[in-house]
Amino acid sequence: MSRKSWRTPASCFWITFKSGFCHKCAKKYTDDWSDKQKLMIFDVPHHHMVFTIPKEFCPVFFRDRKKLNELSEQVVEVSLFYFF
């Protein structure tokens, strides 16, 4: 691991190059980390969806949480129909 030391009268501290002070080294560290993560992820097809509710509808769901559950079930049903 590459390090540089800066000495001040009161202290000595180490800065590793993956800390981001050197953009080239930080980029390499990030790319290496990303490559390692790719090896750990299962190779399976999937769909990632985010369902949002307009803020005007929030009071309705705060009053009756069962409606939120019903809406979620409908979203799943439509998603399954669309993708499968």
C-alpha positions as CSV (number, residue, x, y, z in Angstrom):
1,M,0.0,0.0,0.0
2,S,1.4,3.4,-1.0
3,R,1.5,6.0,1.7
4,K,3.0,9.4,2.2
5,S,3.8,11.0,5.6
6,W,3.4,14.6,6.4
7,R,5.1,15.8,9.5
8,T,4.0,18.7,11.5
9,P,5.6,19.9,14.7
10,A,2.9,18.3,16.8
11,S,2.0,15.1,14.9
12,C,2.7,12.7,12.1
13,F,-0.2,11.2,10.2
14,W,-0.5,8.8,7.2
15,I,-2.6,9.4,4.2
16,T,-3.4,6.4,2.0
17,F,-3.8,7.0,-1.7
18,K,-7.2,5.5,-1.7
19,S,-8.3,8.4,0.5
20,G,-9.2,10.5,-2.5
21,F,-6.4,13.1,-2.2
22,C,-5.0,11.6,-5.5
23,H,-7.8,11.4,-8.0
24,K,-6.0,8.9,-10.2
25,C,-5.3,6.5,-7.3
26,A,-8.8,7.0,-5.8
27,K,-10.3,6.1,-9.2
28,K,-8.2,3.0,-9.4
29,Y,-9.2,2.0,-5.9
30,T,-12.9,2.6,-6.7
31,D,-12.6,0.6,-9.9
32,D,-10.9,-2.3,-8.1
33,W,-13.6,-2.3,-5.4
34,S,-16.3,-2.3,-8.1
35,D,-14.7,-5.2,-9.9
36,K,-14.6,-7.2,-6.6
37,Q,-18.3,-6.4,-5.9
38,K,-19.2,-7.7,-9.4
39,L,-17.7,-11.1,-8.6
40,M,-19.8,-11.4,-5.5
41,I,-23.1,-10.6,-7.1
42,F,-25.2,-13.4,-8.5
43,D,-25.7,-13.4,-12.2
44,V,-29.5,-13.4,-12.3
45,P,-31.9,-11.4,-14.3
46,H,-34.0,-9.0,-12.3
47,H,-36.0,-5.8,-12.5
48,H,-35.7,-3.1,-10.0
49,M,-38.7,-0.8,-9.7
50,V,-39.5,2.1,-7.4
51,F,-43.1,3.0,-6.8
52,T,-43.8,6.4,-5.4
53,I,-47.0,8.0,-4.2
54,P,-47.7,11.7,-4.8
55,K,-47.6,13.7,-1.6
56,E,-51.2,14.7,-2.0
57,F,-52.2,11.0,-1.4
58,C,-50.2,10.6,1.7
59,P,-52.9,11.7,4.1
60,V,-55.2,9.0,2.7
61,F,-52.7,6.2,3.4
62,F,-51.8,7.6,6.8
63,R,-55.4,7.4,7.9
64,D,-55.9,3.8,6.5
65,R,-52.7,1.8,6.2
66,K,-54.6,-1.2,4.7
67,K,-55.1,0.9,1.6
68,L,-51.3,1.2,1.2
69,N,-51.1,-2.6,1.4
70,E,-53.8,-3.0,-1.2
71,L,-52.1,-0.5,-3.5
72,S,-48.8,-2.4,-3.1
73,E,-50.5,-5.7,-4.1
74,Q,-52.0,-4.0,-7.2
75,V,-48.6,-2.6,-8.1
76,V,-47.0,-6.1,-7.9
77,E,-49.8,-7.6,-10.0
78,V,-49.4,-5.0,-12.7
79,S,-45.6,-5.4,-12.6
80,L,-45.9,-9.1,-13.0
81,F,-48.3,-8.8,-15.9
82,Y,-46.0,-6.3,-17.6
83,F,-42.7,-8.2,-17.2
84,F,-43.8,-11.8,-17.3
